[in-house]
């Protein structure tokens, strides 16, 4: 899984980058939106970085944004799903069998 996928908001912009190009991030520490995912490398690439990757690793399978359902889940989504709805500064890490719901440690002490 591409572990460097993360959410980022550029200063002065309303654009949220849900997937970040791993090559740009590694080479220049630059936040560039990814347009492709390589299944074999498990890395994300922008339009500029996919060309050198394709030339060097022509047999690799890449998926563009039109096939985003084949990409790994973005860090933005994972982070969102792990945060407690009630206690926004806590992660969900427990399950209440009685009420059949996920909870954070504060929910457990408050309600369960």
C-alpha positions, 0 to 999 in steps of 0.5 A: 500500500502506498503509505505516503498518500496524505491530505494537504491544503496549499496555502492560499488555495482551497484545493485539497490534495487527497493523494500526493505524488511520492516521487515529487515528495521524495525528490523535492519535498514538494506537494504535487497531486498524484494522477497515477498509481503503480500497483507493483511499486505501490507508489503514486505519481503525478503527470510529470513523474509517470513518464520516467517511471513508464520508461524505466518500468514499462511492464508495471501496471498503472491506474489513472484517476478514472480507475481510482477504485483500484488505488489504495485508500487515501490517508485522508479517508483513513484518518477521517474514519478513525476519528471519534465523532464526539471527541474529535481529538481521539481515535476510535479504538474500541467496540462496545458489544452492548450498544454495538458501536465503535468508541474512543476511550472517552466514549467508553468512560462517559457512556459505556 
